[in-house]
Amino acid sequence: MESDLVQWLRDLGQDGLAAVLKNRPESAGAQSLPHLAAVLDSPGAVQRALERLDAGSSAVLAAVCILGDGCTRGAIEQLLGNDPELDRALRVLEEHALIRPSSQGGFQLAVPLRDLRTAGLGRPVATLLRPHVSNTIRGIAEALGLAPAKRKADTVQRIEEFMRDPAKVSAELAKAPGPTVELAMQLAHDDSVLGYAIGGPSLQSPEVRWLLDRGFLINQSQYTSYGGPVEMPCEIGLALRESADQPALRPEPAMPAIHLVDSIEIDKAASLAAIGFVDGVARLLEHCAANPLAQLQNGGIGLRVLKQVAKALRTDQHEVRLWLETAAAAELLSIDGAGCVVLSNLADAWQQATPAQRYVQLVRAWWKQPAAAMVSKVMEKPEPALLPHHDTFYRLFRMDLLAELSGWATGSALSEPNLIGEKLAWKRPVRYCCADCLVDLIEVTWSEAEAVGAIARGAVSALGRCVDDEAALLAAATQLLPRAQETVLLQADLTAVVAGTPSGQLAAALNLMADPEGRDTASTWRFSPESVRRAMDQGHSTEDLLGKLTAMAHTGLPQPLEYLIKDVGRRFGQLQVRNVRCCVLGEEALLLEVSRHRALRELSLHVLAPTVLASSKPVQETLAALRKAGYAPVQQQADGTVAVERTVVDRPPLLVEQPYYRAAPELLSQAELRGLAEHLLAQPDKAPSGVALPGNPWIDIQIMPPGSLDENTDPFDGLVPFLAERTALTDPELELLAKALEAGTDVEIEYRDQNGHPTSRVITPDDVDEVYLDAFCHLREDDRQFRLDRIRSVAAVKRRRTKR
């Protein structure tokens, strides 16, 4: 028989189901409707859905949670008023599968929300009293001055009616001593639960006992009497709070003041920023190739090195951080044997690509970065670059910001970025709280978006509108970014100038024969005897180099450059070094000069024959000493042929190690959503044993039907019921946590801190008592205690690919 949720999903039809899948992207990997229902009702998925709700929908959901599962629209209107916003909010909640109509005419909550303490409020008094015996409930009624009924349910109803009357609650609390009133008000405005806490009130104290006797606090278990933890019913919390603390519908803020900018001007400015971004990363790579970046002892690139690089590249440290973090995310950097940052093997392919291809690879890497490189702009003491980041908060805000701007009419521009703060805070109140909290976040994200060309002239550009679609981004970048330059201006002062972005082939050829001298709107290289000899060391002849330069030259080959190459070619190979530890071969007169050269005394050269000198040093040291003295020797093989010097270095990409975190799932197109909905409706209703969230290959949440655990064979049968009494976890989550406690394995928990803020932690459980779970927290890298009643979900976790 189908569950109510499965039947409701089936009744939605293809379009309605596609809307649910769009709003709950973590469920896009479902294989059947029961599978989808299991994911939608899992605590972790529900928590992520809450983070996507706007302020109006959040207020309506809070009202439904307070009123309880099955509440009617009329009850919601009594709490919130008959606001036109109510219909929209209820529709949004249904499209997120957080509520659904019930057969009795009310609204049914998603399973994890039925016992959720919303907005710091406890569960309803009827829920808290359900496991308690009749004598306990009769005692509470008598303490409140109520006549107990014959039936337990009727007594609970009288207690509930009493607690729903703020005047009666306030009058009763007025009889309590001062410390009791203070404690009650504190719990009403905190998270409504009191457990064992260092420095907190004892559960045996008179004020706690007074509240327990009257049901203002209720034990979460019937077996603990005056033990803990204890919880304040939501009816008492509402009665003690001021009306401003109750849910209220807040309309969507008006559009901020905008002005219109020609879209052509926006895209022109964006293309200039994109070119500068690509060129900046290219210049950084060239700098790292010539000057490997030293890391700090504890990892990362320190502020001193960042400032040195910024000075060399004529920019500031914040932009260098952006280039560096993006290049590392694009896997263009590596670590050499000395622990310094150098180019990776993949950098060569990136440098050979077109400007549009280079841009797409960089921007996609920036788009997926969990943190913001330019956060140093708002930090008093910036951290080193290339450090791991523990969450995806900046990425989520990056997505929300560009999504909001992309929804406006083309050319709509903001004169002041902070004007968008109120709009974003309303759309994501769980994430962002208020507009004042977004000032630094907007400054950092806006600066980065402008630097990469996603935002220009105060508006989103064509590049920013398609940054989450790689194919569309490549098409836009190909249209907006200029083609790479294939020719070079060779000048008589032995310099080569490329106006614009050089192609990978052109840059590689110039890097082979000359030394980079400057990169800005134009790129400059300088030829020298050493740079030309370096090209010949790699097997290129005089004719090869002249031919390459002639093919690349914009206006022909200057005579001084031609003379330089021919002169180096004439002297190149006059000396030959053979590996006999070693011998130097050459003409008799030249060898006589070399043997008497004072700078070569360390080689201990002596004449073996008129054309042969013996060196006491190995081949490479002898070659280096001769070149340093101004000669241009070549190395020979044992058979006398010239050995071409090629340096092959394995440079795997530098991958910054990230702690455990869940990435945002990839969004499906409308056609893909409709196709998935059609597929699910056609599948037989068979629930799988496991759920793997899409876009998170290292996460596997085990979903099992309730009651599937065999208590006779389960080795954790004692621990699971113990945890079940103290948490609101599902059966699979209880089993997973119990196994982690037994085996010492890692799990990921969704947790509410003492301020009610949600957080995700990967922990290694160690021990558990009546109130707390002792575990090692991988985020804080220290032992921590987690209150059992604040754990919202438990999931298996696999570590993200380790980056070095």
C-alpha positions in Angstrom: 0.0 0.0 0.0 1.3 3.4 -0.9 2.2 5.9 1.7 0.3 9.3 1.8 3.4 11.1 0.5 3.9 8.7 -2.4 0.2 9.0 -3.4 0.4 12.8 -3.1 3.5 12.8 -5.4 1.7 10.6 -7.9 -1.3 12.9 -7.9 0.8 15.9 -8.7 1.3 14.7 -12.3 4.3 15.4 -14.5 4.3 19.2 -14.1 3.7 19.3 -10.4 6.4 16.6 -9.8 8.8 18.5 -12.0 8.3 21.6 -9.8 9.1 19.6 -6.6 12.3 18.2 -8.2 13.3 21.7 -9.3 12.9 23.0 -5.8 14.5 20.0 -4.1 17.6 19.3 -6.4 19.1 16.9 -3.9 16.4 14.4 -4.8 17.1 14.3 -8.5 18.8 10.9 -8.1 15.6 9.2 -7.0 14.8 5.9 -8.8 11.2 5.6 -7.9 8.4 7.5 -6.1 9.0 5.7 -2.8 12.7 6.4 -3.2 11.9 10.1 -3.8 9.6 10.2 -0.8 12.3 8.8 1.4 14.8 11.5 0.3 12.2 14.3 0.6 11.4 13.3 4.1 15.0 12.8 5.3 16.1 15.4 7.9 19.2 16.6 6.0 17.2 17.2 2.8 14.5 19.0 4.7 17.1 21.2 6.4 18.5 22.2 3.0 15.0 23.0 1.7 14.4 25.3 4.7 17.5 27.2 3.7 16.0 27.9 0.3 12.7 29.4 1.6 12.0 33.1 1.5 10.9 35.1 4.6 7.2 34.9 3.8 7.2 31.1 3.3 9.4 30.6 6.4 6.9 32.6 8.5 4.0 30.5 7.3 5.9 27.2 7.8 6.8 28.4 11.4 3.1 29.0 12.0 2.2 25.5 10.7 4.9 23.9 12.9 3.6 25.8 15.9 0.0 24.9 15.3 0.9 21.3 14.7 0.5 18.7 12.0 -3.0 18.8 10.5 -3.7 22.4 11.2 -6.3 24.2 9.0 -6.0 27.3 6.9 -8.3 29.1 9.3 -6.0 28.4 12.2 -3.1 29.8 10.2 -5.1 32.9 9.4 -5.9 33.4 13.1 -2.1 33.4 13.8 -0.9 35.4 10.8 -4.0 37.2 9.5 -5.7 36.8 6.1 -2.8 38.2 4.1 -2.7 37.9 0.3 0.8 36.7 0.7 -0.5 33.6 2.5 -1.7 31.8 -0.7 1.7 32.3 -2.4 3.6 31.1 0.6 1.4 28.0 1.0 2.0 27.2 -2.7 5.8 27.6 -2.3 5.8 25.2 0.7 3.8 22.6 -1.3 6.2 22.9 -4.3 9.1 22.3 -1.8 7.2 19.2 -0.4 7.4 20.6 3.1 3.6 20.6 3.5 0.8 18.9 1.6 -3.0 18.9 1.9 -4.4 16.2 4.2 -7.6 14.2 3.7 -9.1 16.0 6.7 -8.8 19.4 5.0 -5.7 20.6 6.9 -2.0 20.6 6.1 0.4 17.7 6.8 4.0 18.5 7.6 7.1 16.7 6.3 8.0 14.1 8.8 11.1 15.8 10.2 9.1 19.0 10.8 6.5 17.4 12.9 8.7 17.2 16.0 10.9 20.2 15.0 11.4 22.9 17.5 10.8 25.9 15.3 12.2 29.4 16.1 13.6 28.2 19.4 10.2 26.9 20.5 9.6 23.4 22.0 7.2 20.8 20.9 3.5 21.0 21.7 2.5 20.0 25.2 0.4 17.1 24.0 3.4 15.7 22.2 5.6 16.1 25.3 3.1 14.5 27.6 2.2 11.6 25.3 4.8 9.1 26.8 4.1 10.1 30.4 1.8 8.1 32.8 -1.6 9.4 34.0 -0.4 10.1 37.5 2.3 12.6 36.2 -0.3 14.3 34.0 -2.8 14.5 36.9 -0.2 16.1 39.1 0.5 18.8 36.5 -3.2 19.6 36.2 -3.7 19.8 40.0 -0.6 22.1 40.3 -2.2 24.4 37.7 -5.5 24.4 39.6 -7.3 22.3 37.1 -9.7 19.4 37.8 -8.2 16.2 36.3 -10.6 14.3 34.0 -11.2 10.6 34.1 -9.5 10.1 30.7 -5.8 11.0 30.2 -6.5 12.6 26.9 -9.1 14.9 28.4 -6.7 16.0 31.2 -4.0 16.8 28.6 -6.6 18.8 26.6 -7.4 20.9 29.8 -3.7 21.5 30.4 -3.3 22.5 26.7 -6.2 25.0 26.9 -4.7 26.5 30.0 -1.3 27.0 28.4 -2.8 28.6 25.3 -4.1 31.5 27.4 -1.2 34.0 27.9 -3.0 35.7 30.8 -3.4 32.5 32.8 0.3 31.5 32.1 1.5 34.9 33.2 -0.6 34.9 36.3 0.7 31.5 37.3 4.3 32.4 36.7 3.8 35.5 38.8 3.5 33.2 41.8 7.0 31.8 41.3 10.1 33.2 43.0 12.4 35.6 41.0 15.0 33.1 39.8 12.2 30.8 38.5 10.8 33.7 36.4 14.2 34.6 35.0 14.9 31.0 34.0 11.5 30.6 32.4 11.9 33.8 30.3 15.4 32.7 29.3 14.2 29.3 28.0 11.3 30.9 26.2 13.7 33.1 24.3 16.5 30.5 23.9 15.9 27.0 22.5 13.4 25.8 25.1 15.6 22.8 26.2 17.5 22.5 29.5 20.0 19.8 30.0 23.2 19.2 31.9 25.4 22.3 31.3 28.4 23.5 33.1 27.6 26.7 35.0 23.8 26.3 34.3 21.0 25.6 36.8 20.8 22.2 38.3 17.9 20.0 37.3 17.3 19.4 41.0 17.2 23.2 41.8 14.0 24.6 43.3 13.2 26.8 40.3 13.5 23.9 37.9 11.3 21.7 40.1 8.7 24.5 40.3 8.5 24.6 36.5 8.4 20.8 36.2 5.5 20.5 38.7 3.3 22.8 36.6 4.3 21.5 33.2 6.2 24.6 32.2 9.1 22.2 31.7 8.4 18.5 30.8 10.9 15.6 30.8 11.6 14.2 27.4 11.4 10.7 28.9 8.9 9.2 31.3 11.7 7.3 33.1 13.9 10.2 34.3 11.6 11.9 36.7 13.5 15.0 37.7 16.4 14.1 35.4 17.0 15.7 32.0 16.9 16.9 29.5 13.7 18.9 30.0 11.8 20.9 27.4 9.4 23.9 27.5 6.2 23.3 25.6 5.7 25.7 22.6 2.4 26.9 24.2 4.3 28.2 27.2 7.1 29.7 25.0 4.5 31.6 22.9 2.7 32.8 26.0 5.9 34.2 27.5 7.2 35.8 24.4 6.2 39.1 23.1 4.0 39.3 20.1 6.9 40.5 17.9 8.5 37.1 18.4 5.6 35.2 16.8 5.7 34.5 13.1 4.6 37.4 10.9 4.3 37.7 7.2 6.8 40.1 5.8 6.2 41.2 2.2 8.9 41.0 -0.3 11.0 44.2 -0.4 10.5 46.5 -3.4 13.1 46.5 -6.1 16.2 48.6 -5.2 16.8 51.8 -7.1 18.3 50.9 -10.5 19.4 52.7 -13.6 19.5 51.3 -17.2 22.8 50.7 -19.0 23.2 49.7 -22.6 23.8 45.9 -22.7 26.5 46.5 -25.3 28.4 48.7 -22.9 28.0 46.1 -20.1 29.4 43.3 -22.2 32.2 45.5 -23.5 33.3 46.2 -19.9 32.8 42.5 -19.0 35.0 41.4 -21.9 37.8 43.7 -20.8 37.6 42.3 -17.3 37.6 38.8 -18.7 40.7 39.5 -20.8 42.4 41.0 -17.8 41.5 38.0 -15.7 42.8 35.4 -18.2 45.9 37.5 -18.8 46.5 37.9 -15.0 46.4 34.2 -14.4 48.8 33.7 -17.4 51.2 36.2 -16.0 51.0 34.5 -12.6 51.8 31.2 -14.2 54.8 32.7 -15.9 56.0 34.2 -12.7 55.6 30.9 -10.8 57.6 29.1 -13.6 60.5 31.5 -13.1 60.1 32.1 -9.4 58.4 29.2 -7.5 56.3 30.4 -4.6 57.6 29.3 -1.2 54.9 28.0 1.2 54.7 28.7 4.9 55.7 26.0 7.3 52.1 25.2 8.1 51.0 25.5 4.5 49.6 28.2 2.3 51.2 31.3 0.6 52.0 34.0 3.2 51.3 37.7 3.0 54.9 38.6 2.3 55.1 36.4 -0.8 51.7 37.6 -2.0 52.9 41.2 -1.8 56.1 40.4 -3.6 54.1 38.7 -6.4 51.6 41.6 -6.5 54.5 44.1 -6.9 56.1 42.0 -9.7 52.8 41.8 -11.5 51.8 45.4 -10.8 48.5 44.7 -9.0 47.3 44.2 -5.4 47.4 41.2 -3.2 43.7 40.7 -3.3 43.7 40.2 -7.1 46.8 37.9 -6.8 44.8 35.8 -4.3 42.0 35.5 -6.8 44.3 34.4 -9.6 46.2 32.0 -7.3 43.1 30.4 -5.8 41.5 30.1 -9.3 44.6 28.7 -10.9 44.9 26.1 -8.1 41.2 25.2 -8.4 41.7 24.8 -12.2 44.6 22.4 -11.4 47.2 24.6 -13.1 49.6 24.6 -10.2 51.7 22.0 -8.6 54.2 21.5 -5.7 57.9 20.8 -6.5 60.3 18.7 -4.4 61.2 21.8 -2.3 57.6 22.4 -1.4 57.2 25.4 -3.6 54.2 26.2 -5.9 55.1 25.8 -9.6 53.2 25.0 -12.8 51.4 21.6 -13.1 51.5 19.4 -16.2 48.0 20.7 -17.1 49.2 24.3 -17.4 50.8 23.6 -20.8 47.5 22.6 -22.3 45.7 25.6 -20.8 48.3 27.9 -22.2 47.8 26.4 -25.7 44.0 26.9 -25.6 42.1 29.8 -27.1 41.3 32.8 -24.8 37.6 31.7 -24.6 38.6 28.2 -23.6 41.1 29.5 -21.0 38.4 31.8 -19.6 35.7 29.1 -19.3 38.1 26.8 -17.5 39.0 29.5 -15.0 35.5 30.9 -14.4 34.0 27.5 -13.9 36.7 26.8 -11.3 35.9 30.1 -9.6 32.2 29.4 -9.7 32.6 26.1 -7.9 35.1 27.4 -5.2 33.6 26.9 -1.7 35.1 30.1 -0.4 36.0 33.6 -1.6 39.6 34.4 -2.5 39.1 38.1 -2.0 37.7 37.8 1.5 41.0 39.3 2.5 39.6 42.7 1.6 37.3 42.7 4.7 39.7 41.0 7.1 42.0 42.9 9.5 44.5 40.0 9.5 44.2 38.1 6.2 45.0 34.4 6.2 47.5 32.9 3.8 46.3 31.9 0.4 45.7 28.3 -0.7 44.4 27.2 2.6 41.5 24.7 2.9 38.0 26.0 3.5 35.3 24.4 5.7 32.0 25.3 4.1 30.3 26.4 0.9 28.7 29.6 2.2 30.4 31.9 -0.2 29.6 29.7 -3.2 25.9 29.6 -2.2 25.8 33.4 -1.9 27.6 33.7 -5.3 24.8 31.6 -6.8 22.1 33.6 -5.1 23.5 37.0 -6.1 23.9 36.2 -9.8 20.5 34.4 -9.9 18.9 37.5 -8.5 20.6 39.9 -10.9 19.9 37.5 -13.8 16.2 37.7 -13.0 16.1 41.4 -13.7 15.5 43.0 -17.0 18.6 43.3 -19.3 20.6 46.4 -18.5 19.3 46.9 -14.9 22.2 48.2 -13.0 22.8 49.1 -9.3 24.7 52.2 -8.4 25.5 50.7 -5.0 25.9 46.9 -4.6 24.6 47.0 -0.9 21.1 48.0 -2.2 20.6 44.3 -3.1 21.2 43.1 0.5 17.6 43.5 1.7 16.3 41.6 -1.2 18.7 38.7 -0.7 18.1 38.6 3.1 14.3 38.3 2.4 14.8 35.5 -0.1 17.1 33.5 2.1 16.4 34.5 5.8 17.7 31.2 7.2 21.1 31.7 5.5 21.6 35.4 5.7 19.5 36.7 8.6 19.4 40.4 7.7 20.7 43.0 5.2 23.2 44.4 7.7 24.9 41.0 7.9 25.5 41.0 4.1 27.6 44.1 3.8 31.0 42.4 3.8 29.6 39.4 1.9 28.3 41.6 -0.9 31.6 43.6 -1.1 33.7 40.4 -1.5 31.5 38.6 -3.9 30.7 41.7 -6.0 34.5 42.4 -6.3 35.2 38.9 -7.5 32.3 38.9 -9.9 33.6 42.1 -11.5 37.1 40.8 -11.6 36.1 37.8 -13.6 33.6 39.7 -15.9 30.4 38.2 -14.5 29.3 41.7 -13.4 30.1 45.0 -15.1 28.9 48.5 -14.9 26.7 47.5 -11.9 24.8 44.8 -13.8 25.1 41.1 -14.7 26.8 40.6 -18.0 26.2 38.0 -20.7 29.0 36.0 -19.2 27.5 36.1 -15.8 24.0 35.0 -17.0 25.4 31.7 -18.2 28.2 31.0 -15.8 26.5 27.8 -14.5 26.2 26.4 -18.1 29.6 25.5 -19.5 28.4 25.2 -23.1 26.5 28.5 -23.1 29.5 30.2 -21.3 31.9 29.0 -24.0 29.6 30.4 -26.7 29.3 33.8 -25.0 33.1 33.9 -24.3 33.9 33.0 -27.9 31.7 35.9 -29.1 32.9 38.5 -26.6 36.6 37.7 -26.1 39.0 38.6 -29.0 40.9 35.9 -30.8 44.4 35.2 -29.8 47.2 37.0 -31.7 49.2 34.8 -34.0 51.9 37.4 -35.0 54.5 39.4 -33.2 56.2 42.8 -33.8 60.0 42.2 -33.7 62.0 45.3 -33.0 65.6 46.4 -33.6 66.2 46.7 -29.8 65.9 42.8 -29.6 62.4 42.9 -28.1 59.2 41.2 -29.3 55.8 42.9 -28.7 52.4 41.2 -29.0 49.4 43.5 -28.8 46.6 41.7 -27.0 46.5 38.1 -25.9 49.1 35.9 -27.6 48.1 32.4 -28.8 49.5 29.5 -26.9 51.7 28.5 -29.9 53.0 32.0 -30.2 53.7 32.4 -26.5 55.4 29.0 -26.4 57.7 29.9 -29.3 58.6 33.3 -27.8 59.2 31.7 -24.3 61.6 29.3 -26.0 63.8 31.9 -27.6 63.3 35.0 -25.4 62.7 36.0 -21.8 59.3 37.5 -20.8 59.7 41.1 -19.9 56.2 42.5 -19.3 52.6 41.6 -19.6 49.8 44.2 -19.7 47.7 45.4 -22.6 50.7 44.3 -24.7 53.2 41.5 -23.9 56.9 42.0 -24.3 59.8 39.5 -24.6 63.6 40.3 -25.0 66.1 38.2 -26.9 69.6 37.7 -25.5 72.5 35.3 -26.2 71.5 33.2 -23.2 67.9 32.9 -24.4 68.9 32.0 -27.9 71.4 29.4 -26.7 68.7 27.9 -24.4 66.6 27.3 -27.5 69.5 25.7 -29.3 70.2 23.5 -26.2 66.7 22.0 -26.9 67.7 20.8 -30.4 66.8 23.9 -32.5 69.2 25.0 -35.2 69.9 28.5 -36.4 67.8 27.9 -39.5 64.9 26.6 -37.3 64.8 29.7 -35.1 65.1 32.1 -38.1 62.3 30.3 -39.9 60.0 30.3 -36.9 60.6 34.1 -36.3 60.1 34.9 -39.9 56.7 33.0 -40.0 55.6 34.9 -36.8 56.9 38.3 -37.6 54.4 41.0 -38.3 56.8 43.3 -40.3 59.8 41.1 -41.0 63.0 40.1 -39.1 65.2 43.0 -37.8 68.8 42.8 -38.8 70.2 43.0 -35.1 68.1 40.0 -34.2 69.2 38.0 -37.2 72.9 38.8 -36.4 72.4 37.8 -32.7 70.9 34.4 -33.7 73.6 33.7 -36.3 76.4 34.7 -33.9 75.1 32.4 -31.2 74.7 29.6 -33.8 78.2 30.1 -35.0 79.7 29.7 -31.5 77.2 27.0 -30.5 78.8 23.6 -30.3 82.4 24.7 -30.6 82.9 22.9 -27.4 81.6 19.4 -26.8 81.2 17.7 -23.5 81.3 13.9 -23.3 80.3 11.9 -20.3 83.7 10.4 -19.1 83.5 12.4 -15.9 84.2 14.1 -18.1 86.0 15.2 -21.3 85.8 18.5 -23.0 86.4 18.4 -26.8 87.3 21.2 -29.2 89.9 22.9 -31.3 93.4 23.0 -29.9 93.7 26.8 -29.5 90.2 27.1 -27.9 90.9 24.3 -25.5 94.2 25.9 -24.5 92.2 29.1 -23.7 89.6 27.1 -21.7 92.2 25.2 -19.7 93.8 28.5 -18.6 90.5 30.2 -17.8 90.6 31.3 -14.1 86.8 30.9 -13.6 87.1 27.2 -14.5 89.7 26.2 -11.9 87.1 24.2 -10.0 86.8 21.8 -12.9 90.5 20.9 -12.6 90.9 20.8 -16.4 94.0 19.1 -17.8 95.0 18.2 -21.4 94.5 14.6 -22.5 95.2 15.4 -26.1 95.5 18.5 -28.3 91.7 18.5 -28.7 90.6 16.8 -25.4 90.4 18.2 -21.9 89.5 16.1 -18.8 87.2 17.6 -16.2 87.0 16.4 -12.6 83.3 17.3 -12.4 80.2 15.5 -13.9 78.8 16.5 -17.2 76.0 18.8 -15.9 78.3 20.7 -13.5 80.9 21.0 -16.3 78.3 22.3 -18.8 77.0 24.8 -16.2 80.5 26.1 -15.4 81.4 26.6 -19.0 78.2 28.4 -19.8 78.7 30.6 -16.8 82.2 31.5 -18.1 80.6 32.7 -21.4 81.0 29.6 -23.6 78.3 27.7 -25.4 79.1 24.0 -25.1 76.9 21.1 -26.2 76.6 17.7 -24.7 77.5 14.6 -26.7 76.3 11.1 -26.4 78.9 8.2 -26.1 78.8 7.8 -29.9 79.6 11.4 -30.5 76.1 12.6 -31.5 74.7 15.7 -29.9 72.5 15.0 -26.8 69.3 17.2 -26.9 68.6 18.6 -23.5 65.0 18.0 -22.5 63.7 18.4 -19.0 60.8 16.2 -18.2 59.3 16.8 -14.8 56.2 15.2 -13.3 54.1 18.0 -12.0 50.7 16.7 -10.7 48.2 19.4 -10.1 48.2 21.1 -6.7 44.9 20.2 -5.0 44.1 22.1 -1.9 42.8 19.7 0.7 39.2 20.5 1.6 37.6 19.3 4.8 34.3 17.4 4.6 31.5 19.4 3.1 28.6 18.9 0.8 28.6 20.7 -2.5 25.5 22.3 -3.9 23.8 19.7 -6.3 23.9 20.5 -10.0 20.6 22.0 -11.3 18.7 20.2 -14.1 17.2 21.9 -17.0 13.4 22.2 -17.4 13.4 19.5 -20.0 15.5 17.2 -17.8 13.1 17.8 -14.9 10.1 16.9 -16.9 11.9 13.8 -18.3 12.8 12.7 -14.7 9.2 13.3 -13.5 7.8 11.2 -16.4 10.4 8.4 -15.6 9.5 8.4 -11.9 5.7 8.2 -12.5 6.3 5.2 -14.8 8.5 3.3 -12.3 7.1 0.5 -10.0 6.9 1.7 -6.4 9.8 -0.2 -4.9 11.9 1.6 -2.3 15.6 1.1 -2.6 17.9 0.4 0.4 20.1 3.4 -0.1 20.0 7.0 -1.5 23.0 8.7 -3.0 22.6 12.4 -3.4 23.5 13.7 -6.9 26.5 15.9 -7.2 27.9 14.5 -3.9 29.6 11.2 -4.9 31.4 11.0 -1.5 28.0 11.0 0.4 25.7 8.0 0.8 22.6 8.4 3.0 21.1 5.0 3.9 17.3 5.1 3.8 15.4 2.2 5.3 11.7 1.7 5.9 10.6 2.2 9.6 10.7 -1.0 11.5 13.1 -2.8 9.2 15.7 -3.2 11.9 15.6 -6.6 13.4 15.9 -6.2 17.1 16.7 -9.8 17.7 19.8 -9.8 15.4 20.9 -6.2 15.5 24.1 -6.0 17.6 23.2 -2.4 18.5 19.7 -3.2 19.8 20.5 -1.7 23.2 22.1 1.5 21.9 19.5 2.3 19.2 16.5 2.5 21.6 18.6 4.5 24.0 19.3 7.1 21.2 15.7 6.9 20.0 14.5 8.2 23.4 16.8 11.2 23.3 16.8 12.3 19.6 14.3 12.8 16.8 16.3 10.7 14.3 14.9 8.1 12.0 15.6 4.4 12.3 18.4 4.4 9.7 20.0 7.4 11.2 19.9 5.8 14.7 21.5 2.7 13.4 24.2 4.7 11.6 25.0 6.7 14.7 25.0 3.5 16.8 27.4 1.8 14.5 29.7 4.8 14.4 29.8 4.8 18.2 30.7 1.1 18.2 33.2 1.2 15.4 34.6 4.7 15.8 33.8 5.6 12.2 33.0 9.1 10.8 29.5 10.4 10.3 28.1 13.8 9.3 25.5 15.4 11.5 23.2 18.4 11.0 23.3 20.2 14.3 21.7 23.3 15.9 24.0 25.3 18.1 22.9 27.1 21.3 21.7 30.1 19.2 19.6 27.9 17.0 21.9 28.3 14.0 22.2 25.2 11.8 25.7 23.8 11.2 27.1 20.7 9.5 29.9 18.7 11.2 31.8 15.6 10.4 32.5 13.8 13.7 34.0 10.6 15.0 31.7 9.6 17.9 33.4 8.3 21.1 30.9 8.1 23.9 27.3 9.0 24.8 25.4 9.8 28.0 21.9 10.9 28.9 22.4 14.3 27.3 25.6 14.6 25.3 27.4 12.8 22.5 31.2 13.0 23.0 33.0 13.1 19.6 36.0 14.4 17.7 35.0 17.3 15.5 36.9 17.4 12.2 36.0 21.0 11.6 37.4 22.2 15.0 40.0 19.5 15.1 39.3 18.9 18.7 37.0 16.9 21.0 33.5 18.4 21.4 30.2 17.6 23.1 27.0 17.6 21.1 23.6 17.7 22.8 21.6 14.7 21.6 18.3 16.7 21.2 20.0 19.2 18.9 21.2 16.6 16.4 18.8 17.0 13.4 20.1 14.3 11.1 23.0 11.7 10.7 24.5 10.7 7.4 27.3 8.5 6.2 30.1 10.4 4.7 33.0 9.8 2.4 35.9 12.2 2.3 36.3 14.5 -0.6 39.2 13.8 -2.9 42.4 14.6 -1.0 44.2 17.5 -2.5 47.9 18.1 -2.3 
